[in-house]
Amino acid sequence: KTEGLVTPIQGARALTALAMASASTRAVVDDVLAHASSRAEEAVLLKEVAARSKSLDTDETASDLQKLADKIRGKPLRWLVENTTAYGNEYGHGIKQSYKDSCMPAIKLVAEAEVDPLFALELHDPTYSVADEEKRELESEGGVAVARDDYEHGRGTRDHELLFVLGRELDARTNVIARANFDDAMMDRMVQLLDDGEDIPLRIAADGDLVAHSVIAVDAHRENGERYIRVHDPWTGQSAWFRDVDVLHGNLFPTDRGVPRHVTHVYLLEP
């Protein structure tokens, strides 16, 4: 996919929704697209239409589309990439978890922002408290928020539950794949979803299921006959590229929290 911009599948979803929308909704979309100052702006606006495809004919959606158009009008491509994504990229940090055990709430925010450009802009607004939202999400599923360096206390969310919530919010089916079921066909499906603009949460752990952590795959590309997966780590706020075979077979993360990790679960958020 193209960072921060619309994928072919998202574009098709937007156009399908517009074909079934009311004349007044189509007029709103036509107007914001007509006043866009670049193809990149048009792409971001179409991505927002795709995100609202199930609720396009509402006053709230019309208002939000106009709000997004006003916020991004005249902005250069780099600004659009920086501000309508939430993972670490070449231009800077993405979402960095605020608490020791808030990795899953942090990647939930990343996934929601990657679908909805207006929400991504909100996350980048200095007045928006990412920490407060992480704490709310963490405690809603049984977690306890403590400082990042408090290794004696705190508790993460109940396994998987917050990602099932994410699936429902994104109107997707959360398909949990355990490590025992990893194979090339599953990796093919992961790459297809990433190409379509669907991000993929991953649970990683050290041997013995120790030091569990949640990260999120956000992109895929091909180079010299190999496939690479871009994975955002909310502990560092940065992302890195890994060969698909390394994701599949466990050579994934020596993070600054210590020991190397391997993937224990993949969460396919399937439309």
Disulfide bonds with the S-S distance in Angstrom:
none
